[in-house]
Amino acid sequence: MKVQVPAHYVSEHLTIDGVVTDLSPDGVFFSSDYLDATGELVRVSIDVPWRSQPIQLRGEVRWVSETSRTGGMGIRFTDVGFEDRVVLSSLGLAWQAEDGRSLPAS
């Protein structure tokens, strides 16, 4: 699902703030000018408006896009629990319900 959600990315080589522009219960596209290599193990924190803390997920960089304005990394999550999957699905659905506008803070 297409979204625009603030997120934080940490790997052995990079620590960056960015935006998740595509979201599913299995992974995200993390939009950024700074890129890691495929296979890199990472942690991604995704802001969720109705939670006091961001959702914390582990994953692996599966692919990299170096295209200008659409650069970033496709990250597949590992070990995602049921509750986290529900939150990710809800976040995507809430974004769609808002027609792509910013989600209201709760």
ZICORMO-V466596 format. One line per field, one symbol per residue. ss: DSSP state (H for helix, E for strand, - for the rest). psi: psi as a letter, one per 30 degrees, with the letter a starting at -180 (. if undefined). Layout:
# ZICORMO-V466596
ss=???
psi=???
This chain:
# ZICORMO-V466596
ss=-EEEEEEEEE----EEEEEEEEEE--EEEEE---------EEEEEE--------EEEEEEEEEEE------EEEEEEE---HHHHHHHHHHHHHHHH---------
psi=kklikklkkkaffkjlkakkfkklffaljjklfkkllkfkklkkkkkjegkfklkkkkakjflkkgkkfglakkkklkhkleeeeeeeeeeeeeeefghflkkkk.
